Amino acid sequence: MKKKNIVYLLVLATVLIAMNMRHRSFQTSDMSGYEGFTDTDHVYIDMTVEDMVKAMNAESTIIVYFGFDHCPWCIEAVPLLNSVAKAYNTKVGYINTRLKSEWKSNTDIDDYDKVVEYLGDHLDYDSDGVKHLYTPHVFFIRKGKVVFDHQGTVEGHDATQRTMTDEEKVALTEIYTEGFEALFAEE
């Protein structure tokens, strides 16, 4: 009888953990802090670095966006990425790099060492020679491998000085489209 109860409890625990992960995976992100972004039916879902690592290890196909709501480049990128993702009917995992008040730099996020381990080939070095995640940064991951990534908006755009021109918005939309095309390309 005891063995049967232990097996039952283990099965129940496994099911509850799986249900929690599934629910977590599909929780819509709160994007209300992004100035001017009003789409309440957006594509962004909450994700942690741990979630991303699990998905990559499971050879999943995902899109991961690193950013935060008071990053001026992110504010301009979010609606464009949202539009392209909607055209592909695809969700985008959002890793908020300022989720916790003590996170003052992108390198402060939980499991930053895993970001470097899994995405380091796509990160730039900072002035101290350390691999640094700059935002916004979007990773297009097919079967656990990065097939395309894009950091920032477009060359020559300084979001602290001005908003993107219509031509720059088109260019960034094309870059994101290229990422989706790489993600869904025939092998």
Secondary structure, 3 states (H helix, E strand, C coil): CHHHHHHHHHHHHHHHHHHHHHHHHCCECCCCCCCCCCCCCCCEEECCHHHHHHHHHCCCCEEEEEECCCCHHHHHHHHHHHHHHHHCCCCEEEEECCCCCCCCCHHHCCCHHHHHHHHHHHCEECCCCCEECCCCEEEEEECCEEEEEEECCCCCCCCCCCCCCHHHHHHHHHHHHHHHHHHHCCC
